[in-house]
Amino acid sequence: MFWCPSKIGGFLFLSLPKISFDLAEYTADVDGVGTLRLLDAIKTCGLINSVKFYQASTSELFGKVQEIPQKETTPFYPRSPYGAAKLYAYWIVVNFREAYNLFAVNGILFNHESPRRG
């Protein structure tokens, strides 16, 4: 029996900005290109019209904050390999949404930050 997912989410990525400096290439491969691989798999498997894709993004996109509080129009200014990789992921999701009419969205999450993290 063939099983076809209806929702796919990009959640399992390296998410420690401090460590991303030591593992910059790995971070780019997993967090940035990993998202492209998921989107390309959706397209290659012919699932464009049947799958909803959610990319879990990060407040690290804003990096050097240009305004407080951040909003949808706040410019991105990532300051780590992690933030830069997630910025690529953000824009590749936008690109696939517009190029292929794929239901693909980004969620910029703030709730996972803590002084004890990374």
C-alpha positions in Angstrom: 0.0 0.0 0.0 1.3 3.5 -0.9 1.0 6.2 1.7 1.0 9.8 0.7 1.5 12.6 3.3 -0.8 15.6 3.2 1.5 17.8 5.4 5.3 18.1 5.6 7.2 20.2 8.1 10.8 21.2 8.2 11.6 21.0 12.0 14.6 18.8 12.5 17.6 21.1 11.9 20.7 22.3 13.7 19.4 25.2 15.8 22.2 26.5 17.9 23.6 29.8 16.5 26.8 29.6 18.6 27.7 26.1 17.4 26.8 27.0 13.8 30.1 29.0 13.6 32.1 25.8 14.3 29.9 23.7 11.9 29.1 26.4 9.2 29.1 24.1 6.2 27.1 21.4 8.0 24.6 24.1 9.1 24.2 25.4 5.6 23.7 21.9 4.2 21.2 20.8 6.8 19.3 24.0 7.5 19.4 25.7 4.1 19.8 23.0 1.5 17.9 20.5 3.6 14.8 22.6 3.1 15.4 22.7 -0.6 15.7 18.9 -0.6 12.3 18.6 1.0 10.7 21.0 -1.4 12.3 19.3 -4.4 11.1 15.9 -3.2 7.6 17.2 -3.0 7.9 18.5 -6.6 9.7 15.4 -7.9 7.1 13.1 -6.4 4.3 15.0 -8.0 2.8 16.2 -4.6 2.6 19.9 -5.4 -1.2 20.0 -5.4 -1.7 17.6 -2.5 0.8 18.6 0.2 1.0 21.5 2.6 4.6 22.5 3.6 5.5 24.3 6.8 9.1 25.6 7.4 9.9 26.3 11.0 12.0 29.4 10.8 13.6 31.5 13.6 14.0 34.9 15.1 17.7 34.6 14.2 16.7 35.8 10.7 16.5 39.3 12.2 20.0 38.9 13.9 21.1 42.5 14.4 17.7 43.8 15.2 16.7 46.9 13.2 13.5 47.6 15.2 11.7 46.5 18.3 9.4 44.7 18.2 10.0 42.9 15.0 7.1 42.6 12.5 6.6 41.2 9.0 8.2 44.3 7.4 11.4 44.3 9.6 14.4 43.7 7.4 16.4 40.5 7.9 20.0 40.8 9.1 21.3 37.4 10.2 24.5 37.3 12.2 25.4 33.6 12.2 25.7 30.8 9.8 22.5 29.4 11.3 20.6 32.6 10.7 22.0 32.8 7.1 21.1 29.2 6.4 17.6 29.7 7.7 17.3 32.9 5.6 18.1 30.8 2.5 15.4 28.3 3.7 12.9 31.1 4.1 13.5 32.4 0.6 13.5 29.0 -1.1 10.1 28.3 0.4 8.8 31.7 -1.0 10.4 30.7 -4.4 8.7 27.3 -4.5 5.4 28.8 -3.4 5.5 31.4 -6.2 7.1 29.2 -8.9 5.0 26.0 -8.4 1.9 27.3 -6.6 2.8 25.0 -3.7 1.1 25.6 -0.4 4.3 26.5 1.4 4.7 28.8 4.5 7.3 30.0 6.9 6.7 30.5 10.6 9.2 32.7 12.3 9.4 31.3 15.8 10.5 33.2 18.9 9.4 30.9 21.6 12.4 28.6 21.7 14.9 31.2 22.9 16.4 31.2 26.4 19.6 32.4 28.2 20.4 28.7 28.9 20.2 27.7 25.2 23.4 27.1 23.2 
